[in-house]
């Protein structure tokens, strides 16, 4: 008889606060952030197709611009941007709502994959991080950054380091006052944050957005 896989760990508000305190005790830079702001927000998103579309819209544009387009999509889909609803809208309507040609293609391809059962979003919560990542990056237009965002915010996995995230990369350089020249150097810098790198990332984001006079996204 095969042994069942352990259920993947999910962050909660309580475990996030406990983890932030542990990180603050171990890392002097994170300690300064924690003393100033306290634990970071959990930043939840639903584990749905709509969240993937939102992530697609966020690729290489501002958070505000992506949200505006996503809100228009949500209105057009009567508050339910499901695979069927988005597929029914089609390319021309998505373009009218503010999607680029490429992003409309990605959203429609993902809708088709969901509708025919090639990509089962509901099943991702039961899989380990590496398997989730491999299934996500197999979809058109979804790479490691998209997988990282979904793992962190929809599945609430505790140990994700989103190297493709500009706020994280810039934030680490600024808080450390170090010009890390490569992604590997950032990975090495964050090694001491294991197994709580998702929490450390939220703390860096927390500092990054406050430095720029914004609320955390």
Buried (B, 14 or more C-beta within 10 A) or exposed (E): EEEEEEEBBEBEEEBBBBBBBBBBEEBEBBBBBBEEBEBBBBBEBEBBBBBBBBBBBBBEBEEEEBBBBBEBBBEBBEEEBBBBBBBEBEEEBBBEBBBBEEBBBBBBBBBBBBBEEEBEBEEBBEBEBEBBBEBBEEBBBBEEBBBBBBBBBBBBBBBBBBBBBEBBBEBBBEBEEEEBEEEEBBEEBBEEBEEBBBBBBBBBBBBBBBEEEEEBB
